[in-house]
Amino acid sequence: MPDAYIIEVSGRTAGIVARDPHSNRFNFFSASSRFNAIEGRCFSDPLAAERAARLLVKYGSLPQRHETEYFRPNAGMDRTS
């Protein structure tokens, strides 16, 4: 599996995600100020980051939820709240 992916939404580059070798999670780096709300966030996989970017485009902000709701179910990560 590659260590970095470009995230695009509606044909525009939202940013990139890069795998953290220590946690095996993906960190998001914004390519546009439109996606600064998720700058530096960690995601379980690139698809989770893409979903968050799509929410920003659709709603202008992220819904008020706990960050783990952006993770794909059964991604193999232990979660305790």
C-alpha positions, 0 to 999 in steps of 0.5 A: 500500500502506498504511503501517500495519496492525493485527495480530490473532491469535485475535481479539485485537489483538497490535499494529501494524506501521508502514512505515519509509520509509527501509528499506521494512520494517515495525516491530512495536509491541506492543499487549499484553505477550503480544507484547513479544518481538517489540516493535521487530522489523522485518519484510519485510511485515505477514504476516511480523509476523503469523506471528511473533505467531501463533508467540508465541501457539502456543508462548509464545515464538519458536523459536530461529532467525535472525530472517530466517527470519520473512521471507517467501521472495522478498520482494525483500530482499538477505540475507547471513549 
